């Protein structure tokens, strides 16, 4: 699927962030399932972050930035675990970030932007 740059940004960055925010803010008060409340918004955030990096690099996978993203995921959760950052450090979050980041990498070839 060839997209214009603004379409790529909308579909792969803005939409996941908006959807994750909507889920986080809307579903939690109603007591929906933990996977939907806690992990899906995190996964969408990770997908958007990895997509941002891919879009910045013109959809060419840059190994250094991919690894930096994965390290960022781990550092973020570690800071939460040690109560340096707000939140709850969780190994499942790291797994979620990694899976959704990997999904962004796998779907990368389908979102080549038209320049």
N, C-alpha and C positions, 0 to 999 in steps of 0.2 A: 504494500500500500504506500503510494507516494503522497506525502503531505506537504503542504506549505508550512513554513516554519511556525507561524502562529497557530496553525492547526495542531502541529506536533506538540507545541508547548501546552496548548489547551487540553488536548487529549491525554498526554502523558505526565503532565506536571500539575496543572491547575485542577483538573477534574479529580484525580486521586486525593489531592489535599482537601478539596471541598467535600468530597464524599466521606473521607476519614473524619473530618471535623463534624460533619453532619451526624455521622454515626456516633461519634464520641459524645456530642452534646445532646443528641435526641434520644438515643436508645438506652443510655445508662440510667436515666431516671425511671425508666419503665421496667428495669430489672431483666433485660434480655440476656441471652446466653453469654457467658464469660468470653468465649472466643470472639463473638461479634463486638462486645464492648471493649475488650482489652487488646486483642491481637490484630484484628482486621484494620483498625485505624493506624496502628504501628506499621503494619505491612504496606499499607497504601502510602504512608510517609516514606518508607524505605524505597518503594518503587519510584516515587516521584523524585527522590534524591538521586537515585542511580540514573533515571531518565534525564535529569538535569545535566549530570556529568556527561552522559552520552551525547546529548544535544549540543552542549558546549564544544565537545570534540568532534562535531559533525558526524556523529554516529559511528565513529571509529573507536573501537574499544581500546582504551588507554590503560594498560595493566597497572600502572602506578596509581592512578586515580581510583580504579576499582578496588585495589587493595586498601587504599587510604579510606575509602568509604566503609569497607568491612571493619577496619580498625576503629573508625569513628563509631560504628554501631556498638562494638565491644566496649570501648571507652565510656560511651554514654551510659550503658547499663552498669558498668563497674562503678562509675561515679554515683549512680543511684543506689547501688548495693551498699556503698560505704556512706550513704547519706550526705554526700557532698552536693549532689544535685537532687532536686525534688523528684520523687517517684519511688518505685520499688524495683530494685535490680532483679532481673529475672532471666534465667537461661532460655526460657521459652521465647522471650522477646528477641534475644540474639538469633535464635533459630528462625523466628518470623522475619526479622530484618534480612537475614541471609537468603531465605527462600524467595521473598519478594524482590530482593535485589537481583537474584539469579533469574527470576522471571523477566525482569527488565532487560537483562543481558540476552536471554533467549529470544525475546520478541524484538530485539534491536533491529534485526535485518528487515523486519516488516514495516518499519517506520522511517525509512530513508526520506529525508526532507528534500523538497525541491528548493533550490537556492535561487 
